[in-house]
């Protein structure tokens, strides 16, 4: 059955794909009318990118959709979307965002809600475990990522 | 002299470059310590992209800077940054944003200010004229762009 768990599993598969490429395991899929129309994962390391978070990579992979399609779409992402990705979600008026976990990092979920986006946090252990294991095994990379966005790691 | 007008002229040159490529004339440059470290222009049409607004293309071209560099940088953009680009500006704690014009479209400038970004609107006629002429000559393209982000054009 194509429910939230089904699509979140696809987002997790994207996170796993990033890990296999040597990247940070965060993934996302975009769904319109019960069909996956975009898939993406964090490619900051792989593409030496400053903008390709999993959600941005996913939106880009979906191509240039019509407004009506964005407005009925659901976004599945393994980690709570950051400020940039939340801005993209608001730009395209994505209807609903389903988040795997928001304990490792949390983005502006309230801002999304205030702007009319339905936000649901599933609390999926696998999402958190994938990322936490990566952080534990790659503390220098993770610390550099946090420094880049001004998070104190003291 | 390398003042705001000097760097805005470089952002306008990027907008012109987009126009020459058949794209939407919006451009941006990112400046750290008086030096341009990134340049970009809207490439939605050229790259069939959903994310490469001028500001995103510029941030990407700057590469992966250190947090300390983003935090002292100034962003020059010919048009008021949209929600996505403003989110990217907030993610990287960009210090100051200098906007060519905000009459054709206006982004969440107050949100930027509230999050601590210095925002200055220069009101440069050339920025507005470049974009307005493009819109007049390409009404169908512009209307499709607005539809994509849910703006009513009635």
Boltz contact constraints between the chains, C-beta under 6 A:
constraints:
  - contact:
      token1: [A, 50]
      token2: [B, 59]
      max_distance: 6.0
  - contact:
      token1: [A, 50]
      token2: [B, 60]
      max_distance: 6.0
  - contact:
      token1: [A, 50]
      token2: [B, 64]
      max_distance: 6.0
  - contact:
      token1: [A, 51]
      token2: [B, 56]
      max_distance: 6.0
  - contact:
      token1: [A, 51]
      token2: [B, 59]
      max_distance: 6.0
  - contact:
      token1: [A, 51]
      token2: [B, 60]
      max_distance: 6.0
  - contact:
      token1: [A, 56]
      token2: [B, 51]
      max_distance: 6.0
  - contact:
      token1: [A, 59]
      token2: [B, 50]
      max_distance: 6.0
  - contact:
      token1: [A, 59]
      token2: [B, 51]
      max_distance: 6.0
  - contact:
      token1: [A, 60]
      token2: [B, 50]
      max_distance: 6.0
  - contact:
      token1: [A, 60]
      token2: [B, 51]
      max_distance: 6.0
  - contact:
      token1: [A, 64]
      token2: [B, 50]
      max_distance: 6.0
  - contact:
      token1: [A, 67]
      token2: [B, 147]
      max_distance: 6.0
  - contact:
      token1: [A, 67]
      token2: [B, 148]
      max_distance: 6.0
  - contact:
      token1: [A, 67]
      token2: [B, 150]
      max_distance: 6.0
  - contact:
      token1: [A, 82]
      token2: [B, 91]
      max_distance: 6.0
  - contact:
      token1: [A, 83]
      token2: [B, 87]
      max_distance: 6.0
  - contact:
      token1: [A, 83]
      token2: [B, 90]
      max_distance: 6.0
  - contact:
      token1: [A, 83]
      token2: [B, 91]
      max_distance: 6.0
  - contact:
      token1: [A, 84]
      token2: [B, 87]
      max_distance: 6.0
  - contact:
      token1: [A, 84]
      token2: [B, 88]
      max_distance: 6.0
  - contact:
      token1: [A, 84]
      token2: [B, 91]
      max_distance: 6.0
  - contact:
      token1: [A, 86]
      token2: [B, 87]
      max_distance: 6.0
  - contact:
      token1: [A, 87]
      token2: [B, 83]
      max_distance: 6.0
  - contact:
      token1: [A, 87]
      token2: [B, 84]
      max_distance: 6.0
  - contact:
      token1: [A, 87]
      token2: [B, 86]
      max_distance: 6.0
  - contact:
      token1: [A, 87]
      token2: [B, 87]
      max_distance: 6.0
  - contact:
      token1: [A, 88]
      token2: [B, 84]
      max_distance: 6.0
  - contact:
      token1: [A, 90]
      token2: [B, 83]
      max_distance: 6.0
  - contact:
      token1: [A, 91]
      token2: [B, 82]
      max_distance: 6.0
  - contact:
      token1: [A, 91]
      token2: [B, 83]
      max_distance: 6.0
  - contact:
      token1: [A, 91]
      token2: [B, 84]
      max_distance: 6.0
  - contact:
      token1: [A, 91]
      token2: [B, 149]
      max_distance: 6.0
  - contact:
      token1: [A, 93]
      token2: [B, 150]
      max_distance: 6.0
  - contact:
      token1: [A, 147]
      token2: [B, 67]
      max_distance: 6.0
  - contact:
      token1: [A, 148]
      token2: [B, 67]
      max_distance: 6.0
  - contact:
      token1: [A, 149]
      token2: [B, 91]
      max_distance: 6.0
  - contact:
      token1: [A, 150]
      token2: [B, 67]
      max_distance: 6.0
  - contact:
      token1: [A, 150]
      token2: [B, 93]
      max_distance: 6.0
